[in-house]
């Protein structure tokens, strides 16, 4: 097959346009470098009328917004993709149930994420010193702190400084005040001595520049914001960089097959399949930056085999794809009778997510699992979606009232119970293990002819024990709130409701950083040990996940790595 080559030689080719790729595009282009960004999905701008889903009613969707296999969060969610993408399979082995979420669009998964923007703390980088499990990072919180500070100021995050030892303070915008269901949660949690603080989320509650608007509390951040009030990579990094004169060429609907190399084994660029004409193309660049996501970047490296790199690019250690791990997750919800019949709402204005949360408060030395979790809270009276999230008849049964009805009766019941359901979710840290990995499936390719990933992953008893602790905690808090549980408490037979790995969409660790090339893939600047002009700026280099969402750390580390790239190019070291 003929491969079409582009004559332009870019200073940097960036694969992926999410948090890591978007930040790299901004830093590198604004430093004067000519940059190509290669994205597997289409162009996307939530301000364009044809892309807007914000402020649309359920009846404007053919399915009233209902989810499907290929639209798991419904028609109005901003993610083009999900755990299943037609024509792009992945496989499992040894009974693995890993779920791999992909978002094929400019900005990637940053268009629909919860925007929980937490820094890792000092202990998170040196957990082996704390509990003996896993490995320490080759860098510390002090190495990353200056970049967290810059990210806070560049993007904007609301919250409050609390002086917590492992949940570092930052530069915060004013947080929105708690809604009624959150006031109930605060009361219930504090009764059990569980701390509650304002959330830290990247929605603008105050103007920070002329390019972005301020949140107007539509509560639909998962749809991506047409006034750019919430953080998405395209709207907050790539578009501003282009506006500031950054030389960024976008290659959308382009699926990268591999990183190309020369006879010395150095990277020369990438090859990709154009989804529209199904032809293969090559781009040339001095530096290749992979920000395609932890698993996608590992896939590209493993598919980049050559005489000089027979095991895949950067994989002389046989570590690429290994130490894959995701956040743990478990959930519980309850009906709160005291929240029924709300004729007048109390402060139902708010962002698309929680206004308060509980960071980890426990002493793991006294527990049967080594790492913690935080609690996220949901509920309230936002715009109803498909199905309202509950069956009114179940509540009617509880009160011994008439079951069934339609028209006015059904509307009356829905109004009576709407806003009376409160749920919470635990999101915790698992231990990175070498035996949890992704690899190339030797027998399966996607619709573009590119070999796909095969996953091998199993939760340990530590993660299962953590999920049990979550369920016990949720139950205690919900009882304190006067709640009546929805469904049975998950038991041992289903791992206490522990979600399948990958389901929480916080996968990290496939190209881990380290000082020893024999046991790691990149150095502390996320530069391949084997090839000095290839960098990884997604969550692949993470040595461990924390009990926090990973996006803020992806952004900070990508900024750090990108500044290093600029410096190294100036010094002609790469």
FIKOL-682698 format. One record per residue (C-alpha): x, y, z. Coordinates in steps of 0.2 Angstrom, whole numbers, plus 5000, padded with zeros to 4 digits. Each point is the difference from the previous one (the first is absolute). Layout:
<east: X north: Y up: Z>
...
This chain:
<east: 5000 north: 5000 up: 5000>
<east: 5006 north: 5017 up: 4995>
<east: 5004 north: 5011 up: 5015>
<east: 4998 north: 5019 up: 4997>
<east: 5013 north: 5011 up: 5008>
<east: 4998 north: 5018 up: 5006>
<east: 5015 north: 5010 up: 4995>
<east: 4999 north: 5011 up: 5015>
<east: 5013 north: 4997 up: 5014>
<east: 4991 north: 5004 up: 5017>
<east: 5010 north: 5005 up: 5016>
<east: 4988 north: 4989 up: 5009>
<east: 4986 north: 4988 up: 4996>
<east: 4988 north: 4997 up: 5014>
<east: 4988 north: 4985 up: 4999>
<east: 4984 north: 5003 up: 5010>
<east: 4992 north: 5016 up: 5004>
<east: 4994 north: 4997 up: 5018>
<east: 5007 north: 5007 up: 5016>
<east: 5018 north: 4995 up: 4997>
<east: 5000 north: 5003 up: 4981>
<east: 4991 north: 5016 up: 5002>
<east: 5012 north: 5007 up: 5013>
<east: 5015 north: 4995 up: 4989>
<east: 4992 north: 5008 up: 4985>
<east: 4998 north: 5016 up: 5010>
<east: 5017 north: 5001 up: 5008>
<east: 5010 north: 4994 up: 4984>
<east: 4991 north: 5011 up: 4988>
<east: 5001 north: 5016 up: 5011>
<east: 5018 north: 4997 up: 5001>
<east: 5002 north: 5002 up: 4982>
<east: 5000 north: 4982 up: 4994>
<east: 4990 north: 4994 up: 4985>
<east: 4988 north: 4986 up: 5006>
<east: 4989 north: 4987 up: 4993>
<east: 4986 north: 4993 up: 5010>
<east: 4994 north: 4983 up: 4994>
<east: 4982 north: 4996 up: 5007>
<east: 4991 north: 4984 up: 4997>
<east: 4983 north: 5008 up: 5000>
<east: 4992 north: 5015 up: 4992>
<east: 5002 north: 5019 up: 5003>
<east: 4989 north: 5006 up: 5015>
<east: 4995 north: 5017 up: 5006>
<east: 4986 north: 5000 up: 5013>
<east: 4997 north: 5019 up: 4994>
<east: 4995 north: 4994 up: 4983>
<east: 4981 north: 4999 up: 4997>
<east: 5002 north: 4983 up: 4992>
<east: 5010 north: 4993 up: 5014>
<east: 4990 north: 5007 up: 5015>
<east: 4990 north: 4988 up: 5011>
<east: 5000 north: 5012 up: 5015>
<east: 4982 north: 5006 up: 5005>
<east: 4991 north: 4987 up: 4989>
<east: 4985 north: 4992 up: 5007>
<east: 4998 north: 4981 up: 5000>
<east: 4986 north: 5000 up: 4987>
<east: 5013 north: 5007 up: 4988>
<east: 5008 north: 4983 up: 4999>
<east: 4993 north: 4986 up: 4990>
<east: 5002 north: 4989 up: 5016>
<east: 4996 north: 5014 up: 5012>
<east: 5018 north: 5000 up: 5005>
<east: 5001 north: 4982 up: 5005>
<east: 5017 north: 4991 up: 4999>
<east: 5005 north: 4987 up: 4988>
<east: 5015 north: 4988 up: 4999>
<east: 5009 north: 5012 up: 4989>
<east: 4993 north: 5016 up: 5009>
<east: 5002 north: 4994 up: 5018>
<east: 4996 north: 5017 up: 5008>
<east: 4986 north: 5004 up: 4988>
<east: 4998 north: 5011 up: 4984>
<east: 5004 north: 5016 up: 5008>
<east: 5017 north: 4995 up: 5009>
<east: 5015 north: 5008 up: 4991>
<east: 5010 north: 4985 up: 4998>
<east: 5000 north: 4992 up: 4983>
<east: 5004 north: 4983 up: 5005>
<east: 4999 north: 4989 up: 5016>
<east: 5005 north: 4983 up: 5006>
<east: 4994 north: 4992 up: 4984>
<east: 5004 north: 5008 up: 4983>
<east: 4994 north: 4992 up: 4984>
<east: 5015 north: 4993 up: 4990>
<east: 5012 north: 5003 up: 5014>
<east: 5000 north: 4984 up: 5011>
<east: 5011 north: 4995 up: 5014>
<east: 5002 north: 4983 up: 5008>
<east: 5002 north: 4992 up: 5017>
<east: 5009 north: 4984 up: 5007>
<east: 5000 north: 4990 up: 5016>
<east: 4983 north: 5006 up: 5004>
<east: 5004 north: 5018 up: 5000>
<east: 4985 north: 5012 up: 5000>
<east: 5010 north: 5016 up: 4996>
<east: 4989 north: 5014 up: 4992>
<east: 5009 north: 5013 up: 4989>
<east: 4992 north: 5017 up: 4997>
<east: 5006 north: 5010 up: 4985>
<east: 4994 north: 5017 up: 4994>
<east: 5003 north: 5003 up: 4982>
<east: 5000 north: 5019 up: 4998>
<east: 5010 north: 5015 up: 5001>
<east: 5003 north: 5003 up: 5019>
<east: 4997 north: 4981 up: 5003>
<east: 4993 north: 4995 up: 5017>
<east: 5002 north: 5018 up: 5007>
<east: 4983 north: 5005 up: 4991>
<east: 4989 north: 4990 up: 5012>
<east: 5010 north: 4996 up: 5016>
<east: 4994 north: 5004 up: 5017>
<east: 5014 north: 5014 up: 5001>
<east: 5005 north: 4995 up: 5018>
<east: 5017 north: 5008 up: 5000>
<east: 5010 north: 4994 up: 5015>
<east: 5019 north: 5001 up: 5002>
<east: 5009 north: 4984 up: 5006>
<east: 5008 north: 5003 up: 5017>
<east: 5018 north: 4997 up: 5007>
<east: 4995 north: 4983 up: 5006>
<east: 4993 north: 4995 up: 4983>
<east: 5017 north: 5001 up: 4991>
<east: 5009 north: 4990 up: 5014>
<east: 4987 north: 4987 up: 5005>
<east: 5012 north: 4986 up: 5001>
<east: 5009 north: 5009 up: 5015>
<east: 4983 north: 5002 up: 5008>
<east: 4993 north: 4982 up: 4999>
<east: 5013 north: 4989 up: 4991>
<east: 4989 north: 4997 up: 4984>
<east: 5004 north: 5004 up: 4982>
<east: 5014 north: 5012 up: 4996>
<east: 5005 north: 5018 up: 5003>
<east: 4999 north: 5012 up: 4986>
<east: 5018 north: 5007 up: 4995>
<east: 4993 north: 5018 up: 5003>
<east: 4991 north: 5008 up: 5015>
<east: 4986 north: 5011 up: 5003>
<east: 5012 north: 5015 up: 5001>
<east: 5005 north: 4996 up: 4982>
<east: 4983 north: 5001 up: 4994>
<east: 4993 north: 5014 up: 5011>
<east: 5006 north: 5015 up: 4989>
<east: 4990 north: 4992 up: 4986>
<east: 4985 north: 4997 up: 5010>
<east: 5000 north: 5018 up: 5004>
<east: 5001 north: 5005 up: 4982>
<east: 4986 north: 4989 up: 4995>
<east: 4989 north: 5007 up: 5014>
<east: 5003 north: 5017 up: 4993>
<east: 4999 north: 4996 up: 4982>
<east: 4984 north: 4990 up: 5000>
<east: 4991 north: 5005 up: 5016>
<east: 4994 north: 4988 up: 5014>
<east: 4988 north: 5004 up: 5014>
<east: 5002 north: 4994 up: 5018>
<east: 5007 north: 5006 up: 5017>
<east: 5017 north: 4999 up: 5008>
<east: 4998 north: 4988 up: 5015>
<east: 5018 north: 4996 up: 5005>
<east: 4998 north: 4981 up: 4998>
<east: 5017 north: 4991 up: 5000>
<east: 4997 north: 4989 up: 4985>
<east: 4986 north: 5010 up: 4990>
<east: 5011 north: 5015 up: 4996>
<east: 4993 north: 5018 up: 5000>
<east: 5000 north: 5009 up: 4983>
<east: 4994 north: 5016 up: 4992>
<east: 4982 north: 4999 up: 5001>
<east: 4985 north: 5009 up: 4993>
<east: 4984 north: 5002 up: 5011>
<east: 4991 north: 4984 up: 5002>
<east: 4981 north: 4999 up: 4998>
<east: 4990 north: 4997 up: 5016>
<east: 4993 north: 4983 up: 5004>
<east: 4983 north: 4995 up: 4993>
<east: 4987 north: 4993 up: 5012>
<east: 5004 north: 4982 up: 4997>
<east: 5018 north: 5004 up: 5003>
<east: 4995 north: 5008 up: 5017>
<east: 4992 north: 4984 up: 5004>
<east: 5016 north: 4991 up: 4996>
<east: 5011 north: 5012 up: 5010>
<east: 4989 north: 4997 up: 5015>
<east: 5000 north: 4981 up: 4998>
<east: 5019 north: 4999 up: 4996>
<east: 5005 north: 5011 up: 5015>
<east: 4990 north: 4989 up: 5012>
<east: 5012 north: 4986 up: 4995>
<east: 5015 north: 5012 up: 5002>
<east: 5003 north: 4999 up: 4981>
<east: 5006 north: 5017 up: 4994>
<east: 4992 north: 5010 up: 4987>
<east: 5007 north: 5014 up: 4990>
<east: 4996 north: 5010 up: 4984>
<east: 5004 north: 4991 up: 4984>
<east: 5015 north: 5005 up: 4989>
<east: 4993 north: 5000 up: 4983>
<east: 5006 north: 5009 up: 4984>
<east: 4984 north: 5011 up: 4996>
<east: 5002 north: 5018 up: 5000>
<east: 4990 north: 5008 up: 5014>
<east: 5009 north: 5017 up: 4996>
<east: 5007 north: 5008 up: 4984>
<east: 5019 north: 4996 up: 4997>
<east: 5002 north: 5006 up: 4982>
<east: 4991 north: 5007 up: 4985>
<east: 5000 north: 4983 up: 4991>
<east: 4989 north: 4991 up: 5012>
<east: 4983 north: 5003 up: 5008>
<east: 4994 north: 4997 up: 5018>
<east: 4989 north: 4985 up: 5005>
<east: 4982 north: 5004 up: 4999>
<east: 4995 north: 4985 up: 5010>
<east: 4991 north: 4990 up: 4986>
<east: 5007 north: 4984 up: 5009>
<east: 5004 north: 4992 up: 4983>
<east: 5019 north: 4999 up: 5000>
<east: 5001 north: 4983 up: 4993>
<east: 4993 north: 5008 up: 4984>
<east: 5015 north: 5012 up: 4999>
<east: 4997 north: 5018 up: 5002>
<east: 4996 north: 5012 up: 4986>
<east: 5007 north: 5015 up: 5009>
<east: 5016 north: 4990 up: 5005>
<east: 4996 north: 5002 up: 5019>
<east: 5006 north: 4982 up: 5003>
<east: 5017 north: 4993 up: 4996>
<east: 5001 north: 4990 up: 4984>
<east: 5017 north: 4998 up: 4991>
<east: 4994 north: 5007 up: 4983>
<east: 4991 north: 5016 up: 5007>
<east: 5013 north: 5004 up: 5014>
<east: 5017 north: 4995 up: 4993>
<east: 5000 north: 4997 up: 4981>
<east: 4988 north: 5014 up: 4994>
<east: 5009 north: 5013 up: 5011>
<east: 5017 north: 4994 up: 4994>
<east: 4994 north: 5002 up: 4982>
<east: 4993 north: 5017 up: 5004>
<east: 5016 north: 5006 up: 5008>
<east: 5009 north: 4996 up: 4984>
<east: 5006 north: 4982 up: 5003>
<east: 5004 north: 4990 up: 4985>
<east: 4988 north: 4985 up: 5002>
<east: 4995 north: 4989 up: 4985>
<east: 4985 north: 4989 up: 5005>
<east: 4998 north: 4983 up: 4992>
<east: 4983 north: 4993 up: 5005>
<east: 4992 north: 4983 up: 4997>
<east: 5018 north: 4993 up: 4999>
<east: 5004 north: 4983 up: 5009>
<east: 5018 north: 4999 up: 5004>
<east: 5007 north: 4983 up: 4995>
<east: 5018 north: 5002 up: 5006>
<east: 5015 north: 5011 up: 5004>
<east: 5012 north: 4999 up: 4985>
<east: 5019 north: 4998 up: 5003>
<east: 5016 north: 5002 up: 4990>
<east: 5014 north: 4987 up: 4999>
<east: 5008 north: 5006 up: 5016>
<east: 4983 north: 4997 up: 5009>
<east: 4996 north: 5019 up: 5003>
<east: 4982 north: 5005 up: 4997>
<east: 4997 north: 5009 up: 4983>
<east: 4981 north: 5003 up: 5002>
<east: 4984 north: 4990 up: 5000>
<east: 4989 north: 4990 up: 4987>
<east: 4981 north: 5001 up: 5001>
<east: 4985 north: 4995 up: 4991>
<east: 4988 north: 5013 up: 4994>
<east: 4983 north: 4994 up: 5005>
<east: 4991 north: 5010 up: 4986>
<east: 5010 north: 4993 up: 4985>
<east: 5008 north: 4984 up: 5009>
<east: 5017 north: 5004 up: 4993>
<east: 5016 north: 5000 up: 5010>
<east: 5010 north: 5016 up: 5003>
<east: 5017 north: 5004 up: 5008>
<east: 5004 north: 5016 up: 5009>
<east: 5018 north: 5005 up: 5004>
<east: 5006 north: 5008 up: 5016>
<east: 5015 north: 5003 up: 5010>
<east: 4991 north: 4995 up: 5016>
<east: 4985 north: 4988 up: 5003>
<east: 4989 north: 5003 up: 5015>
<east: 4987 north: 4987 up: 5004>
<east: 4985 north: 5006 up: 5010>
<east: 4987 north: 4987 up: 4993>
<east: 4996 north: 4994 up: 5017>
<east: 5009 north: 4987 up: 5011>
<east: 4994 north: 4985 up: 4990>
<east: 5000 north: 5007 up: 4983>
<east: 5018 north: 5007 up: 5001>
<east: 5005 north: 4983 up: 5006>
<east: 4992 north: 4992 up: 4985>
<east: 5009 north: 5012 up: 4988>
<east: 5017 north: 4996 up: 5008>
<east: 4997 north: 4981 up: 5000>
<east: 4994 north: 5001 up: 4981>
<east: 5016 north: 5011 up: 4996>
<east: 5011 north: 4985 up: 4997>
<east: 5016 north: 5001 up: 4990>
<east: 5017 north: 4992 up: 4998>
<east: 5007 north: 5011 up: 5014>
<east: 4984 north: 4998 up: 5011>
<east: 4995 north: 4982 up: 4997>
<east: 4989 north: 5000 up: 5016>
<east: 4992 north: 5017 up: 4996>
<east: 5006 north: 5018 up: 5002>
<east: 5006 north: 5004 up: 5017>
<east: 4998 north: 4982 up: 5006>
<east: 5017 north: 4993 up: 5003>
<east: 4995 north: 4998 up: 5018>
<east: 4984 north: 4990 up: 4995>
<east: 4990 north: 5012 up: 5011>
<east: 4989 north: 5009 up: 4987>
<east: 4982 north: 4996 up: 5004>
<east: 5004 north: 4993 up: 5018>
<east: 4995 north: 5007 up: 5016>
<east: 4984 north: 5005 up: 4993>
<east: 4988 north: 5006 up: 5014>
<east: 4983 north: 5009 up: 5002>
<east: 4992 north: 5009 up: 5014>
<east: 4988 north: 4989 up: 5010>
<east: 4982 north: 5004 up: 5001>
<east: 4984 north: 4995 up: 5009>
<east: 4983 north: 5009 up: 5002>
<east: 4985 north: 5001 up: 5011>
<east: 4984 north: 5010 up: 4999>
<east: 4985 north: 5003 up: 5011>
<east: 4983 north: 5008 up: 5001>
<east: 4999 north: 5014 up: 5012>
<east: 4982 north: 5003 up: 5006>
<east: 5004 north: 5017 up: 5007>
<east: 5004 north: 5006 up: 4983>
<east: 4983 north: 4996 up: 4993>
<east: 4987 north: 5012 up: 4994>
<east: 5012 north: 5014 up: 4997>
<east: 4988 north: 5014 up: 4994>
<east: 5014 north: 5014 up: 5002>
<east: 5018 north: 4994 up: 4997>
<east: 5014 north: 5006 up: 5010>
<east: 5016 north: 5005 up: 4990>
<east: 4998 north: 4988 up: 4986>
<east: 5011 north: 5010 up: 4989>
<east: 5017 north: 4992 up: 4997>
<east: 5013 north: 4993 up: 4989>
<east: 4999 north: 4983 up: 4992>
<east: 5007 north: 4990 up: 5014>
<east: 5002 north: 5001 up: 5019>
<east: 5002 north: 5015 up: 5010>
<east: 5008 north: 4991 up: 5015>
<east: 5010 north: 4984 up: 5002>
<east: 5009 north: 4990 up: 5014>
<east: 5019 north: 4997 up: 4997>
<east: 5007 north: 4984 up: 5008>
<east: 4999 north: 5002 up: 5019>
<east: 5005 north: 4982 up: 5006>
<east: 5016 north: 4993 up: 5008>
<east: 5005 north: 4985 up: 4988>
<east: 5011 north: 4993 up: 5013>
<east: 4985 north: 4995 up: 5010>
<east: 4990 north: 4993 up: 4984>
<east: 5002 north: 4985 up: 4989>
<east: 5004 north: 5010 up: 4985>
<east: 5015 north: 5011 up: 4997>
<east: 4993 north: 5015 up: 4990>
<east: 4986 north: 5012 up: 5002>
<east: 4985 north: 5007 up: 4990>
<east: 4990 north: 5016 up: 4999>
<east: 4981 north: 5001 up: 5000>
<east: 4990 north: 5009 up: 4986>
<east: 4982 north: 5005 up: 5002>
<east: 4985 north: 5002 up: 4988>
<east: 4982 north: 5004 up: 5001>
<east: 4989 north: 5016 up: 4999>
<east: 4988 north: 5007 up: 4987>
<east: 5009 north: 5003 up: 4984>
<east: 4992 north: 4998 up: 4984>
<east: 4992 north: 4983 up: 4999>
<east: 5007 north: 4988 up: 4988>
<east: 4993 north: 4984 up: 4992>
<east: 4992 north: 4989 up: 5013>
<east: 5003 north: 5012 up: 5014>
<east: 5012 north: 4987 up: 5008>
<east: 4987 north: 4991 up: 5010>
<east: 4983 north: 4991 up: 4999>
<east: 4986 north: 5010 up: 5010>
<east: 4991 north: 4984 up: 5003>
<east: 5014 north: 4993 up: 5011>
<east: 4998 north: 5016 up: 5011>
<east: 4981 north: 4998 up: 5000>
<east: 5002 north: 4982 up: 5006>
<east: 5011 north: 5006 up: 5014>
<east: 4986 north: 5012 up: 5006>
<east: 4986 north: 4987 up: 4997>
<east: 4992 north: 5012 up: 4988>
<east: 4992 north: 4996 up: 4983>
<east: 5012 north: 4993 up: 4987>
<east: 4997 north: 5004 up: 4982>
<east: 4992 north: 5014 up: 4990>
<east: 5003 north: 5011 up: 4986>
<east: 4998 north: 5018 up: 4994>
<east: 4997 north: 5012 up: 5015>
<east: 5002 north: 4986 up: 5013>
<east: 5017 north: 4995 up: 4993>
<east: 5005 north: 5018 up: 4999>
<east: 4995 north: 5004 up: 5018>
<east: 5010 north: 4984 up: 5006>
<east: 5015 north: 5005 up: 4990>
<east: 5000 north: 5018 up: 5007>
<east: 4997 north: 4993 up: 5018>
<east: 5016 north: 4989 up: 5000>
<east: 5011 north: 5010 up: 4988>
<east: 5015 north: 5007 up: 5009>
<east: 4998 north: 4987 up: 5015>
<east: 5013 north: 4988 up: 4994>
<east: 5018 north: 5003 up: 5006>
<east: 5015 north: 4989 up: 4995>
<east: 5018 north: 4999 up: 5003>
<east: 5015 north: 4992 up: 4992>
<east: 5017 north: 4995 up: 5006>
<east: 5015 north: 5003 up: 4989>
<east: 5016 north: 4992 up: 5007>
<east: 5018 north: 4995 up: 4997>
<east: 5004 north: 4982 up: 4994>
<east: 5018 north: 4993 up: 5001>
<east: 5010 north: 5000 up: 4984>
<east: 5005 north: 4982 up: 4996>
<east: 5011 north: 4994 up: 4986>
<east: 4988 north: 4985 up: 4996>
<east: 4986 north: 5012 up: 4995>
<east: 5004 north: 5005 up: 4982>
<east: 4994 north: 5003 up: 4982>
<east: 5009 north: 4993 up: 4986>
<east: 4998 north: 4998 up: 4981>
<east: 4987 north: 4986 up: 4995>
<east: 5009 north: 4990 up: 4987>
<east: 4985 north: 4995 up: 4991>
<east: 4988 north: 5015 up: 5000>
<east: 5000 north: 5017 up: 4991>
<east: 4988 north: 5014 up: 4999>
<east: 4991 north: 5006 up: 4985>
<east: 5016 north: 5010 up: 4995>
<east: 5011 north: 4985 up: 5000>
<east: 5009 north: 5005 up: 5016>
<east: 5003 north: 4986 up: 5013>
<east: 4989 north: 5003 up: 5015>
<east: 5004 north: 4999 up: 5019>
<east: 4997 north: 4984 up: 5011>
<east: 4997 north: 5003 up: 5018>
<east: 5005 north: 4990 up: 5015>
<east: 4994 north: 5007 up: 5017>
<east: 4994 north: 4994 up: 5017>
<east: 4996 north: 5009 up: 5016>
<east: 5009 north: 4995 up: 5015>
<east: 4992 north: 4997 up: 5017>
<east: 5006 north: 5017 up: 5005>
<east: 4989 north: 5009 up: 4988>
<east: 4985 north: 4988 up: 5004>
<east: 5003 north: 5004 up: 5019>
<east: 5000 north: 5019 up: 4995>
<east: 4983 north: 4998 up: 4991>
<east: 4993 north: 4992 up: 5016>
<east: 5005 north: 5014 up: 5010>
<east: 4992 north: 5012 up: 4988>
<east: 4984 north: 4991 up: 5001>
<east: 5000 north: 5000 up: 5019>
<east: 5004 north: 5019 up: 5000>
<east: 4986 north: 5004 up: 4987>
<east: 4988 north: 4990 up: 5010>
<east: 5004 north: 5009 up: 5017>
<east: 4999 north: 5017 up: 4992>
<east: 4984 north: 4997 up: 4991>
<east: 4992 north: 4993 up: 5016>
<east: 5006 north: 5016 up: 5008>
<east: 4990 north: 5010 up: 4987>
<east: 4984 north: 4990 up: 5003>
<east: 5002 north: 4991 up: 4984>
<east: 4991 north: 4984 up: 4993>
<east: 5012 north: 4990 up: 4989>
<east: 4997 north: 4997 up: 4982>
<east: 5004 north: 4982 up: 4997>
<east: 5009 north: 4987 up: 5010>
<east: 5017 north: 5004 up: 5008>
<east: 5013 north: 4992 up: 4988>
<east: 5008 north: 4985 up: 5009>
<east: 5016 north: 4989 up: 4999>
<east: 4993 north: 4990 up: 4985>
<east: 5001 north: 5016 up: 4989>
<east: 5016 north: 5007 up: 5008>
<east: 4989 north: 5013 up: 5010>
<east: 4995 north: 5009 up: 4984>
<east: 5018 north: 5003 up: 4994>
<east: 4999 north: 5006 up: 4982>
<east: 5010 north: 4991 up: 4987>
<east: 5017 north: 5007 up: 4997>
<east: 5000 north: 5014 up: 4986>
<east: 4982 north: 5004 up: 5005>
<east: 5005 north: 5015 up: 5009>
<east: 5010 north: 5007 up: 4985>
<east: 5016 north: 5004 up: 5011>
<east: 5012 north: 4987 up: 4992>
<east: 5018 north: 5004 up: 5002>
<east: 5017 north: 4992 up: 5001>
<east: 5004 north: 4992 up: 4984>
<east: 5016 north: 5009 up: 4996>
<east: 5006 north: 5004 up: 5018>
<east: 5014 north: 5012 up: 5003>
<east: 5015 north: 4995 up: 5010>
<east: 5019 north: 5003 up: 5002>
<east: 5004 north: 4982 up: 4994>
<east: 4998 north: 4996 up: 4982>
<east: 4998 north: 4981 up: 5004>
<east: 4985 north: 5003 up: 5011>
<east: 4991 north: 5015 up: 4992>
<east: 4996 north: 5007 up: 4983>
<east: 5003 north: 5019 up: 5002>
<east: 5011 north: 5011 up: 5010>
<east: 4994 north: 5013 up: 5013>
<east: 4996 north: 5012 up: 4985>
<east: 4990 north: 4987 up: 4991>
<east: 5013 north: 4997 up: 4987>
<east: 5002 north: 4982 up: 4993>
<east: 5016 north: 4992 up: 5007>
<east: 5003 north: 4991 up: 4984>
<east: 4996 north: 5015 up: 4988>
<east: 5004 north: 5018 up: 5006>
<east: 4988 north: 5009 up: 4987>
<east: 4984 north: 4991 up: 5006>
<east: 4990 north: 5006 up: 5015>
<east: 4984 north: 4994 up: 5009>
<east: 4989 north: 5013 up: 5007>
<east: 4984 north: 4991 up: 5005>
<east: 4998 north: 4989 up: 5016>
<east: 5011 north: 4986 up: 4993>
<east: 5015 north: 5006 up: 5010>
<east: 4991 north: 5000 up: 5017>
<east: 5009 north: 4988 up: 5012>
<east: 4984 north: 5000 up: 5010>
<east: 4982 north: 5007 up: 5000>
<east: 4995 north: 5009 up: 5016>
<east: 4983 north: 5001 up: 5008>
<east: 4997 north: 5015 up: 4989>
<east: 4995 north: 5002 up: 4982>
<east: 5015 north: 5001 up: 4988>
<east: 4997 north: 5014 up: 4988>
<east: 5008 north: 5014 up: 5010>
<east: 5016 north: 4990 up: 5002>
<east: 5000 north: 4996 up: 4981>
<east: 4999 north: 5018 up: 4996>
<east: 5014 north: 5005 up: 5013>
<east: 5011 north: 4987 up: 4994>
<east: 4997 north: 5003 up: 4981>
<east: 5004 north: 5018 up: 5003>
<east: 5016 north: 4995 up: 5009>
<east: 5005 north: 4988 up: 4986>
<east: 4996 north: 5013 up: 4987>
<east: 5011 north: 5013 up: 5007>
<east: 5014 north: 4987 up: 5001>
<east: 4997 north: 4996 up: 4982>
<east: 5002 north: 5019 up: 4995>
<east: 5016 north: 5001 up: 5011>
<east: 5008 north: 4984 up: 4992>
<east: 4996 north: 5006 up: 4982>
<east: 5008 north: 5017 up: 5004>
<east: 5015 north: 4991 up: 5006>
<east: 5000 north: 4988 up: 4985>
<east: 5000 north: 4985 up: 5012>
<east: 4986 north: 4992 up: 4990>
